[in-house]
Amino acid sequence: MVKTASTMLPLGTQAPEFQLPDVVSGATISLSTFANQQALLVIFMCQHCPFVKHVQAELAKIGHDYQNKGLGMVAISANDVTKHPSDSPDHLKAMADEVGFTFPVCYDESQETAKIYTAACTPDFFLFDGDRHLVYRGQLDDSRPGNDKPVNGRDLRAAIEAALAHQPIDANQKPSIGCNIKWKAGNEPAYFGTAATS
């Protein structure tokens, strides 16, 4: 496990388009899926990562809490399943069912969506406003596996509330930290290894 930080994509970046299959419904998910939502949260995650397992219940709570409040949510897994079979679509579907995710969980087989979002770790969060400009990319909260701090989604929830209220969000944001995305051999993006690691 390599502990990796978010690349901190510049605020104001327009949400990149994508078309990916939802492992639960089989439907194709894209930005247009969320056209009627006031904000959009894109989460890069996977099934096996201990950082994701640490927060998955809170992610399910966020999904439930904002389901009818104007927030669109989508999770995307881009890990190489040949080396990490526990991140396959079947395992992702089982995870979504078990944890109770109310949002689509997509599989990025080509890893191209992860690249255009400059995703680096799991979990990695990207929150876009109604015009689909990036307003938050940072941590869920201060909790990490083993640090005994509560998993309450404080930082991300504050950003969501501000986005839905059309209020400014503090640009001083702490990066998310998690396992590095497992890139296919020869498919590593140019920014791979440039995000802070420890």
C-alpha positions as CSV (number, residue, x, y, z in Angstrom):
1,M,0.0,0.0,0.0
2,V,1.3,3.4,-1.0
3,K,-0.2,6.3,0.9
4,T,-0.9,8.9,-1.8
5,A,-2.5,12.4,-1.7
6,S,-4.9,14.0,-4.2
7,T,-3.3,16.0,-7.0
8,M,-5.5,18.9,-6.1
9,L,-6.9,19.7,-9.5
10,P,-7.2,23.5,-9.9
11,L,-10.4,25.0,-8.5
12,G,-12.7,26.2,-11.3
13,T,-11.8,23.4,-13.6
14,Q,-14.8,22.3,-15.7
15,A,-16.0,18.8,-15.0
16,P,-14.6,16.4,-17.6
17,E,-17.2,14.4,-19.6
18,F,-17.3,10.6,-19.1
19,Q,-19.5,7.7,-20.1
20,L,-19.1,4.6,-17.8
21,P,-21.3,1.6,-16.9
22,D,-22.9,1.4,-13.5
23,V,-22.0,-2.0,-12.1
24,V,-25.4,-2.2,-10.3
25,S,-27.9,-1.2,-12.9
26,G,-25.9,-1.6,-16.1
27,A,-26.9,1.9,-17.2
28,T,-24.4,4.2,-18.8
29,I,-23.7,7.1,-16.5
30,S,-22.4,10.5,-17.8
31,L,-22.5,14.1,-16.7
32,S,-25.9,14.5,-18.4
33,T,-27.2,11.9,-15.9
34,F,-27.0,14.6,-13.3
35,A,-28.2,17.5,-15.4
36,N,-31.0,18.4,-13.0
37,Q,-28.8,18.4,-9.9
38,Q,-27.5,21.6,-8.3
39,A,-24.1,20.0,-7.6
40,L,-22.2,16.9,-8.5
41,L,-19.8,14.8,-6.3
42,V,-17.5,12.5,-8.2
43,I,-15.7,9.9,-5.9
44,F,-12.8,7.7,-7.1
45,M,-12.7,4.6,-4.9
46,C,-12.4,0.9,-5.0
47,Q,-13.5,-2.2,-3.1
48,H,-10.3,-3.4,-1.4
49,C,-8.6,-0.2,-0.1
50,P,-8.5,0.2,3.7
51,F,-8.9,3.9,3.4
52,V,-12.2,3.4,1.5
53,K,-13.4,0.7,3.9
54,H,-12.7,3.2,6.7
55,V,-15.1,5.7,5.2
56,Q,-17.6,3.7,3.2
57,A,-20.4,3.8,5.8
58,E,-20.1,7.6,5.9
59,L,-20.2,7.8,2.1
60,A,-23.4,5.8,2.2
61,K,-24.8,8.2,4.8
62,I,-23.9,11.2,2.6
63,G,-25.7,9.5,-0.3
64,H,-28.8,9.0,1.8
65,D,-28.7,12.5,3.4
66,Y,-28.5,14.4,0.1
67,Q,-30.5,12.0,-2.1
68,N,-33.3,14.5,-2.6
69,K,-31.5,17.7,-1.9
70,G,-30.0,18.5,-5.3
71,L,-26.7,16.6,-5.0
72,G,-25.8,14.2,-7.7
73,M,-23.2,11.5,-6.7
74,V,-21.2,8.9,-8.6
75,A,-18.4,6.6,-7.6
76,I,-15.8,5.4,-10.0
77,S,-13.3,2.6,-9.7
78,A,-10.4,2.5,-12.1
79,N,-8.0,0.0,-10.5
80,D,-6.4,-2.7,-12.7
81,V,-8.4,-5.8,-11.9
82,T,-5.9,-8.1,-13.4
83,K,-3.7,-7.5,-10.5
84,H,-6.5,-6.5,-8.0
85,P,-9.4,-8.8,-8.8
86,S,-11.3,-7.8,-5.7
87,D,-12.0,-4.5,-7.5
88,S,-13.8,-6.1,-10.3
89,P,-17.3,-5.0,-11.3
90,D,-18.9,-8.0,-9.5
91,H,-17.1,-7.1,-6.3
92,L,-17.9,-3.4,-6.6
93,K,-21.6,-4.4,-7.0
94,A,-21.5,-6.6,-3.9
95,M,-19.9,-3.7,-2.0
96,A,-22.6,-1.2,-3.2
97,D,-25.3,-3.6,-2.2
98,E,-23.7,-4.4,1.2
99,V,-22.9,-0.9,2.2
100,G,-26.2,0.6,0.8
101,F,-24.9,3.0,-1.7
102,T,-27.8,5.0,-3.3
103,F,-25.6,6.4,-6.1
104,P,-24.1,4.8,-9.2
105,V,-20.8,2.9,-8.9
106,C,-19.0,2.8,-12.2
107,Y,-16.1,0.9,-13.5
108,D,-13.5,2.7,-15.5
109,E,-11.8,-0.2,-17.3
110,S,-9.7,2.0,-19.7
111,Q,-8.7,4.3,-16.7
112,E,-9.2,7.3,-19.1
113,T,-11.8,8.9,-16.8
114,A,-9.4,8.7,-13.8
115,K,-6.7,10.3,-15.9
116,I,-8.8,13.3,-17.1
117,Y,-9.9,13.9,-13.5
118,T,-6.2,13.5,-12.4
119,A,-7.4,11.1,-9.8
120,A,-4.5,9.8,-7.7
121,C,-5.9,7.9,-4.7
122,T,-8.8,6.1,-3.2
123,P,-10.9,7.8,-2.0
124,D,-10.4,11.0,-4.1
125,F,-13.3,13.5,-4.1
126,F,-14.3,16.1,-6.7
127,L,-17.2,18.4,-6.0
128,F,-18.6,20.6,-8.8
129,D,-21.2,23.4,-8.6
130,G,-24.3,23.9,-10.8
131,D,-22.2,25.1,-13.7
132,R,-20.0,22.0,-13.2
133,H,-16.9,24.0,-12.1
134,L,-14.7,22.4,-9.5
135,V,-15.3,24.0,-6.0
136,Y,-13.8,21.3,-3.7
137,R,-11.2,18.6,-4.0
138,G,-10.0,17.5,-0.7
139,Q,-10.5,15.2,2.2
140,L,-13.7,13.7,3.6
141,D,-12.6,14.7,7.1
142,D,-9.5,14.3,9.4
143,S,-10.1,10.6,10.1
144,R,-7.7,8.0,8.8
145,P,-7.4,4.3,9.6
146,G,-5.9,4.0,13.0
147,N,-5.9,7.7,14.1
148,D,-9.0,7.4,16.3
149,K,-10.6,10.6,14.8
150,P,-14.3,10.4,14.1
151,V,-15.5,9.6,10.6
152,N,-18.1,12.3,10.2
153,G,-17.5,13.7,6.7
154,R,-17.1,17.2,8.2
155,D,-15.0,18.8,5.4
156,L,-16.8,17.3,2.5
157,R,-20.3,17.9,4.1
158,A,-19.4,21.6,4.7
159,A,-18.4,22.0,1.0
160,I,-21.6,20.2,-0.2
161,E,-23.8,22.5,2.0
162,A,-22.1,25.6,0.7
163,A,-22.3,24.4,-2.9
164,L,-26.0,23.7,-2.6
165,A,-26.6,27.1,-1.0
166,H,-24.5,28.8,-3.7
167,Q,-22.1,30.0,-1.1
168,P,-18.3,30.4,-1.5
169,I,-16.1,27.5,-0.3
170,D,-12.8,28.2,1.4
171,A,-10.0,27.5,-1.1
172,N,-7.7,26.3,1.7
173,Q,-8.5,22.6,1.3
174,K,-6.7,19.6,2.7
175,P,-6.0,16.8,0.2
176,S,-7.6,13.5,0.4
177,I,-5.2,10.7,1.2
178,G,-5.5,7.0,0.4
179,C,-4.1,4.1,-1.5
180,N,-2.7,5.0,-4.9
181,I,-4.8,4.1,-8.0
182,K,-3.5,0.8,-9.4
183,W,-2.6,1.7,-13.0
184,K,-2.2,-0.8,-15.7
185,A,1.4,-1.4,-16.7
186,G,2.4,1.3,-19.2
187,N,-0.8,3.2,-18.6
188,E,0.5,5.4,-15.8
189,P,-0.5,9.1,-16.3
190,A,2.1,11.8,-16.4
191,Y,1.2,13.0,-12.9
192,F,1.6,9.5,-11.4
193,G,4.1,9.8,-8.6
194,T,3.9,13.6,-8.5
195,A,1.2,13.7,-5.8
196,A,2.5,13.7,-2.3
197,T,3.3,10.2,-1.0
198,S,4.4,8.9,2.3
